[in-house]
Amino acid sequence: MLLGPGFRGTGSAGDTEFAVSSPNGRITATLSLEEAGTLRYRVASGDQEIVSPSPIGIRTDRGDFRSDLEVVGSSRAVVDEIYTL
C-alpha cells in the first residue's frame, strides 16, 4: 500500500483496510484508512483484540503523514521465510 498526503491514485475506493496475518492465521494486524485520511492500526489474536484501533503517523521536515492521506496503490505478496532470532 502506498500512501501520500493529498495524492490521488489508482487505489480502489473500497480498499480502505489492509491486513496481514501470522503463518498460522491466529494473529492479524490491520491497517485502516479513515475518511479523514488518518491511519489506524489494530492487532487481534483470534477473536481477542490485543491492540485496539490506534492512530499511526509521522510528521517530518518533508511532510505531515498523520492525516489527509489517500490510497495511491496496493499490491499483495506471499512471504515464506524462516529465520532464527
C-alpha positions as CSV (number, residue, x, y, z in Angstrom):
1,M,0.0,0.0,0.0
2,L,1.3,3.4,-0.9
3,L,0.1,6.5,0.9
4,G,0.7,10.2,0.4
5,P,-0.7,13.4,1.6
6,G,-3.2,14.8,-1.0
7,F,-2.1,12.4,-3.7
8,R,-4.8,10.8,-5.8
9,G,-4.0,7.5,-7.3
10,T,-5.3,4.3,-8.8
11,G,-6.2,2.6,-5.5
12,S,-9.8,1.3,-5.4
13,A,-12.2,3.4,-3.3
14,G,-13.2,0.3,-1.4
15,D,-9.6,-0.6,-0.4
16,T,-9.5,1.2,2.9
17,E,-8.5,-1.7,5.1
18,F,-5.4,-3.9,4.7
19,A,-4.5,-6.9,6.9
20,V,-1.5,-9.2,7.3
21,S,-1.7,-12.5,9.3
22,S,0.8,-14.8,11.0
23,P,1.6,-18.1,9.2
24,N,-1.0,-20.0,11.3
25,G,-3.6,-17.2,10.8
26,R,-4.1,-16.6,14.6
27,I,-2.6,-13.1,14.8
28,T,-3.8,-10.4,12.4
29,A,-2.6,-6.8,12.1
30,T,-4.9,-4.5,10.3
31,L,-4.3,-1.0,8.9
32,S,-7.3,1.1,8.2
33,L,-7.6,4.4,6.3
34,E,-10.4,6.5,7.7
35,E,-12.5,9.0,5.7
36,A,-10.5,12.0,7.2
37,G,-7.3,10.4,5.7
38,T,-6.0,9.2,9.0
39,L,-4.4,5.8,9.6
40,R,-5.3,3.4,12.4
41,Y,-3.9,0.0,13.2
42,R,-5.2,-2.8,15.4
43,V,-3.9,-6.3,16.3
44,A,-6.0,-9.3,17.2
45,S,-5.2,-12.9,18.3
46,G,-8.2,-15.0,17.2
47,D,-11.3,-13.2,18.4
48,Q,-9.4,-11.3,21.1
49,E,-8.3,-7.7,20.4
50,I,-4.7,-7.2,21.6
51,V,-4.2,-3.6,20.4
52,S,-7.4,-1.6,20.0
53,P,-7.6,0.8,17.0
54,S,-4.8,3.3,17.5
55,P,-3.6,6.2,15.3
56,I,-0.4,5.9,13.4
57,G,1.6,8.5,11.5
58,I,4.6,10.7,11.4
59,R,5.5,14.3,10.9
60,T,8.9,15.2,9.5
61,D,10.5,18.2,7.8
62,R,9.5,16.5,4.5
63,G,5.8,16.4,5.3
64,D,3.0,15.6,7.8
65,F,1.9,12.0,7.3
66,R,-0.7,11.9,10.0
67,S,-3.8,13.0,8.1
68,D,-5.1,13.8,4.6
69,L,-3.7,10.5,3.3
70,E,-5.2,8.6,0.4
71,V,-4.5,5.2,-1.1
72,V,-2.5,5.5,-4.3
73,G,-1.9,1.8,-4.9
74,S,-1.6,-1.6,-3.3
75,S,-0.1,-5.0,-4.0
76,R,-0.1,-8.4,-2.5
77,A,2.7,-10.9,-1.9
78,V,3.2,-14.1,0.0
79,V,6.4,-14.2,2.0
80,D,7.5,-17.7,3.1
81,E,10.8,-17.3,5.0
82,I,12.2,-19.0,8.1
83,Y,14.7,-17.2,10.4
84,T,16.1,-17.6,13.9
85,L,16.2,-14.9,16.5
